[in-house]
Amino acid sequence: TVVSNEGRAGNVAANLRSLGATVDLVCNSETIIKKRIVDQKSNQMIVRIDENDIVSTPINIDKINFNLYDAVIVSDYDKGFISLQDLKYISNCHKLTFLDTKKPLDKKHMGGFTFIKINEGECNDQ
């Protein structure tokens, strides 16, 4: 299962499906608008402006039966869809869990994940 805002998680789900995996994608229903300003001559993106990128309705994680899956992958871009408590709950519900997050590393809530992919900017000395 992939739990996330759809964006990059959709790519993760597509990659897993291409490997023959059965994937359920759980994501928010709100639309994030991404406007890109591109230089016509060089075709280089100059800036991207995101609108509506904070989720107003977080997920109700209690409705998901994580035992139905071989692994659980969480792509969390810190937009309000998944709380720290949700992350702790997910990591405690399944033995094989993967987390890709933009939240600052929080060992109390994230320490139960099997694998954590985090950028240097979100990593701290906890």
Order of alpha helices (4+ residues) and beta strands (2+ residues): beta-alpha-beta-beta-beta-beta-alpha-beta-alpha-beta
